[in-house]
Amino acid sequence: MRLALAQFDVGERPAGLEEFIGRIAGLAGAAKAGGADLLVLPEYAAMVLAGAFVTAPDLGGELAAVTSRAAALLEGMRGIARDAGIWLLGGTLPMRDDDGRVRNRAPFIAPSGVCRLQDKQAMTRFEAEHWGISGGAGPSVFETPFGRIGVSICYDSEFPLHVRAQVAAGAVLILVPSCTEALAGFTRVNVSVRARAIENQCFVAMAPLVGLAPWSGAIDENHGFAGLFGPADHGFPADGVIGRGEMDAPGLVFATADLEAVAKVRRDGGVLNHRDWPVLPLPCPVQGFS
């Protein structure tokens, strides 16, 4: 399965919804021309759309600008997947539910245009305390012709059991759309992604927002690089890095995941992390010194 992982630039403000959808369509066309089966956009890529409607940082106004257009944006991405004949993880899209709360959701779209959603479950402090985003449903997996795929959105990838649930349900590839304003945040996600690949003997791919958007209170500064990582074992690179981009450089990073290699390494790796996971929770007695 060939992946196109977008280092999505927030720097250029769109004129409106149609232009923003056209930008994504351009990426999908470039991904298809590069032989990709799947295009992965970053977490909160949709928030770039708010730049067409606000002129200064305004967390509430930015959120309202995007959530009010979420249905139209989602329909546009479905059309892109159909027109390009490509699988599309449309980054994440904040959506307002019937209970009035906004949840951060990743649309996973088939080339037919059929869309399924994965919520972000764990909220960062910024999301919960300053922006009013609520946690959503737990992990699921998506059935594709290539194998089962999971999506763990940014902070969710830092929790081993979130990804482990997807792997236990058959996932051989985990997609991690991310949005990190500081290098420390990017490091946390990147190290977590690589750890999830090792401990589950699977592929994990990440795609970040990059660039500066001084007009925004939500995505004003963004750092990172995209990459595809494996378990650093038989049949994989010694450092586990199948492919990665340059830090903060906009564009697409192409990498190929040989999903059959997952079954091989789980069967005959130098170690068998996937098999040797303990039944949780482990007993943990307290030992005193008196």
C-alpha positions as CSV (number, residue, x, y, z in Angstrom):
1,M,0.0,0.0,0.0
2,R,1.5,3.3,-1.1
3,L,0.9,6.3,1.2
4,A,1.0,10.0,0.5
5,L,1.5,11.7,3.9
6,A,0.8,15.5,3.8
7,Q,2.9,18.0,5.6
8,F,0.0,20.5,5.2
9,D,1.0,24.2,5.1
10,V,-1.2,26.5,7.2
11,G,0.5,29.7,5.9
12,E,-1.8,30.5,2.9
13,R,-5.3,31.6,3.8
14,P,-8.0,30.4,1.4
15,A,-10.5,32.7,-0.2
16,G,-13.3,30.5,0.8
17,L,-14.7,26.9,1.0
18,E,-14.4,26.2,-2.7
19,E,-10.7,27.3,-2.9
20,F,-9.9,25.2,0.2
21,I,-11.5,22.1,-1.2
22,G,-9.6,22.8,-4.4
23,R,-6.4,22.8,-2.4
24,I,-7.2,19.3,-1.0
25,A,-8.1,18.2,-4.5
26,G,-4.7,19.3,-5.8
27,L,-3.0,17.2,-3.1
28,A,-5.2,14.2,-4.0
29,G,-4.2,14.6,-7.6
30,A,-0.5,14.8,-6.8
31,A,-0.9,11.8,-4.5
32,K,-2.6,9.8,-7.2
33,A,0.1,10.8,-9.8
34,G,2.7,9.6,-7.3
35,G,1.1,6.2,-7.2
36,A,-0.5,6.5,-3.8
37,D,-3.4,4.4,-2.7
38,L,-4.1,6.6,0.3
39,L,-3.7,10.3,1.1
40,V,-3.4,11.2,4.8
41,L,-4.1,14.8,5.9
42,P,-3.2,16.1,9.3
43,E,-5.2,16.8,12.4
44,Y,-7.1,20.1,12.3
45,A,-6.2,20.7,8.6
46,A,-9.8,21.9,8.3
47,M,-9.1,24.8,10.6
48,V,-7.1,26.4,7.8
49,L,-10.5,27.1,6.3
50,A,-11.3,29.5,9.2
51,G,-8.7,31.9,7.7
52,A,-11.2,32.8,5.0
53,F,-13.6,34.1,7.7
54,V,-11.6,35.6,10.6
55,T,-8.9,38.2,10.5
56,A,-7.5,37.9,14.0
57,P,-7.1,35.1,16.6
58,D,-10.5,34.1,17.8
59,L,-10.9,30.6,19.1
60,G,-14.7,30.6,19.2
61,G,-15.0,32.4,15.9
62,E,-12.6,30.0,14.2
63,L,-14.4,27.0,15.6
64,A,-17.8,28.3,14.5
65,A,-16.5,29.1,11.0
66,V,-15.5,25.5,10.5
67,T,-18.2,23.6,12.4
68,S,-20.9,25.5,10.5
69,R,-19.3,24.3,7.2
70,A,-18.4,20.8,8.3
71,A,-21.1,19.1,6.3
72,A,-20.1,20.9,3.1
73,L,-16.4,20.3,3.7
74,L,-17.0,16.6,4.3
75,E,-19.1,16.3,1.1
76,G,-16.3,18.0,-0.8
77,M,-13.8,15.6,0.5
78,R,-16.0,12.7,-0.5
79,G,-16.1,14.1,-4.0
80,I,-12.4,14.4,-4.0
81,A,-11.9,10.7,-3.1
82,R,-14.4,9.7,-5.8
83,D,-12.8,11.9,-8.5
84,A,-9.3,10.9,-7.7
85,G,-10.1,7.3,-7.1
86,I,-8.1,7.3,-3.9
87,W,-8.5,6.5,-0.2
88,L,-8.5,9.7,1.8
89,L,-8.0,10.3,5.5
90,G,-9.4,13.9,5.6
91,G,-7.3,15.0,8.6
92,T,-9.7,15.8,11.3
93,L,-12.8,17.9,11.3
94,P,-14.4,19.5,14.4
95,M,-18.1,18.7,14.3
96,R,-20.9,19.9,16.6
97,D,-23.1,17.1,17.9
98,D,-26.8,17.1,18.9
99,D,-25.7,17.5,22.6
100,G,-24.1,20.9,21.6
101,R,-20.5,19.6,22.2
102,V,-17.8,19.8,19.5
103,R,-15.8,16.7,18.9
104,N,-12.7,16.2,16.7
105,R,-13.3,13.5,14.1
106,A,-11.3,11.9,11.4
107,P,-13.2,11.1,8.2
108,F,-11.9,8.0,6.5
109,I,-13.2,8.0,3.0
110,A,-13.2,5.1,0.4
111,P,-12.7,5.8,-3.3
112,S,-16.4,5.2,-3.7
113,G,-17.1,8.2,-1.4
114,V,-18.4,6.1,1.5
115,C,-17.2,7.8,4.7
116,R,-16.6,6.4,8.2
117,L,-15.5,8.4,11.2
118,Q,-13.0,8.0,14.1
119,D,-13.3,10.3,17.0
120,K,-10.4,11.6,19.0
121,Q,-10.9,10.2,22.5
122,A,-8.3,11.9,24.7
123,M,-8.2,15.7,24.7
124,T,-5.1,17.8,25.3
125,R,-5.3,20.5,28.0
126,F,-5.6,23.2,25.3
127,E,-8.5,21.4,23.6
128,A,-10.4,20.8,26.8
129,E,-9.5,23.8,28.9
130,H,-9.2,26.6,26.4
131,W,-11.0,25.6,23.2
132,G,-14.0,23.6,24.4
133,I,-13.4,20.4,22.4
134,S,-14.9,17.3,24.0
135,G,-13.6,13.7,23.9
136,G,-15.4,11.3,21.6
137,A,-15.9,7.6,21.1
138,G,-13.2,5.0,21.6
139,P,-11.1,3.3,19.0
140,S,-12.4,1.4,15.9
141,V,-10.8,-0.1,12.8
142,F,-11.6,0.2,9.1
143,E,-11.9,-2.8,6.8
144,T,-10.1,-2.1,3.4
145,P,-8.9,-4.3,0.6
146,F,-5.3,-3.8,1.9
147,G,-6.1,-4.9,5.4
148,R,-7.6,-3.4,8.5
149,I,-6.5,0.2,9.4
150,G,-6.8,2.2,12.6
151,V,-6.8,5.9,13.2
152,S,-5.4,7.3,16.5
153,I,-5.5,11.1,16.4
154,C,-2.4,12.9,17.7
155,Y,-2.7,12.7,21.5
156,D,-4.5,9.3,21.3
157,S,-1.3,7.8,19.9
158,E,0.5,8.6,23.2
159,F,-1.7,6.0,24.9
160,P,-0.6,2.4,24.2
161,L,-3.9,0.8,25.0
162,H,-5.8,3.0,22.4
163,V,-3.6,1.6,19.6
164,R,-3.5,-1.8,21.1
165,A,-7.2,-2.1,21.0
166,Q,-7.0,-1.4,17.2
167,V,-4.3,-3.9,16.7
168,A,-6.2,-6.5,18.7
169,A,-9.1,-5.9,16.3
170,G,-6.8,-6.7,13.4
171,A,-5.2,-3.4,12.4
172,V,-1.8,-3.7,10.6
173,L,-1.5,0.0,9.8
174,I,-2.3,2.9,12.2
175,L,-2.7,6.4,10.9
176,V,-1.8,9.3,13.2
177,P,-2.9,12.8,11.9
178,S,-1.2,15.3,14.1
179,C,-1.1,19.0,15.1
180,T,1.7,20.1,17.4
181,E,2.6,23.7,18.0
182,A,5.9,23.0,19.8
183,L,8.8,20.8,19.1
184,A,8.3,19.1,22.4
185,G,4.7,18.2,21.4
186,F,6.0,16.9,18.1
187,T,8.6,14.8,19.9
188,R,6.0,13.2,22.1
189,V,3.9,12.2,19.2
190,N,6.8,11.0,17.1
191,V,8.4,9.0,19.8
192,S,4.9,7.5,20.7
193,V,4.3,6.6,17.0
194,R,7.6,4.8,16.8
195,A,6.9,3.0,20.1
196,R,3.5,1.8,19.0
197,A,5.1,0.4,15.8
198,I,7.6,-1.6,17.9
199,E,5.3,-2.9,20.6
200,N,2.6,-4.0,18.1
201,Q,4.9,-5.0,15.2
202,C,2.8,-3.0,12.8
203,F,3.1,0.1,10.5
204,V,2.3,3.5,12.0
205,A,2.2,6.6,9.8
206,M,1.9,10.3,10.9
207,A,1.1,13.5,9.0
208,P,1.4,16.9,10.6
209,L,0.3,20.5,10.1
210,V,3.3,22.7,9.4
211,G,3.8,26.5,9.2
212,L,2.6,29.7,10.8
213,A,-0.9,31.2,10.8
214,P,-0.7,34.5,12.8
215,W,-4.3,35.1,12.2
216,S,-5.3,32.0,14.2
217,G,-5.6,31.3,17.9
218,A,-5.9,27.5,17.2
219,I,-3.2,26.7,14.6
220,D,-0.9,29.7,14.9
221,E,2.3,27.7,15.0
222,N,2.9,24.2,13.8
223,H,6.0,21.9,13.6
224,G,6.7,18.4,12.5
225,F,7.5,16.0,9.7
226,A,5.5,13.1,8.2
227,G,6.7,9.6,8.3
228,L,6.0,5.9,8.0
229,F,7.5,3.7,10.8
230,G,7.8,0.0,11.4
231,P,9.0,-2.3,14.2
232,A,12.8,-2.2,13.6
233,D,13.0,-6.0,13.1
234,H,13.4,-8.6,10.4
235,G,12.3,-7.2,7.0
236,F,12.3,-3.6,8.2
237,P,14.9,-0.9,8.3
238,A,17.2,-1.2,11.4
239,D,15.9,2.2,12.7
240,G,12.3,1.4,11.8
241,V,12.1,4.4,9.5
242,I,10.5,3.4,6.2
243,G,10.2,7.0,5.0
244,R,10.1,10.6,6.5
245,G,10.0,14.2,5.4
246,E,12.0,17.2,6.2
247,M,11.1,19.2,9.4
248,D,8.4,21.9,8.7
249,A,8.7,21.5,4.9
250,P,5.3,21.6,3.1
251,G,4.5,18.8,0.7
252,L,3.8,15.2,0.3
253,V,5.9,12.4,1.7
254,F,5.5,9.1,-0.2
255,A,6.2,5.7,1.5
256,T,5.2,2.1,0.8
257,A,3.9,-0.2,3.5
258,D,4.3,-3.9,2.7
259,L,1.4,-5.1,4.9
260,E,2.4,-8.8,4.3
261,A,5.6,-8.0,6.2
262,V,3.6,-7.5,9.4
263,A,2.4,-11.1,9.4
264,K,6.0,-12.3,8.8
265,V,7.6,-10.3,11.6
266,R,4.9,-11.2,14.0
267,R,5.5,-14.9,13.2
268,D,9.3,-14.9,13.0
269,G,10.7,-11.6,14.3
270,G,13.9,-11.3,16.4
271,V,11.4,-10.5,19.2
272,L,7.6,-11.2,19.3
273,N,6.2,-8.1,20.9
274,H,2.8,-8.5,19.3
275,R,2.5,-12.0,20.8
276,D,4.1,-11.3,24.2
277,W,1.8,-8.5,25.3
278,P,0.6,-9.4,28.8
279,V,-3.0,-9.7,29.9
280,L,-3.8,-6.3,31.4
281,P,-4.0,-5.0,34.0
282,L,-0.9,-6.6,35.5
283,P,-0.9,-7.4,39.2
284,C,1.1,-4.7,41.0
285,P,1.6,-5.4,44.7
286,V,2.9,-2.7,47.0
287,Q,6.1,-3.6,48.8
288,G,7.0,-1.8,52.0
289,F,10.3,-1.6,54.0
290,S,9.1,-1.9,57.5
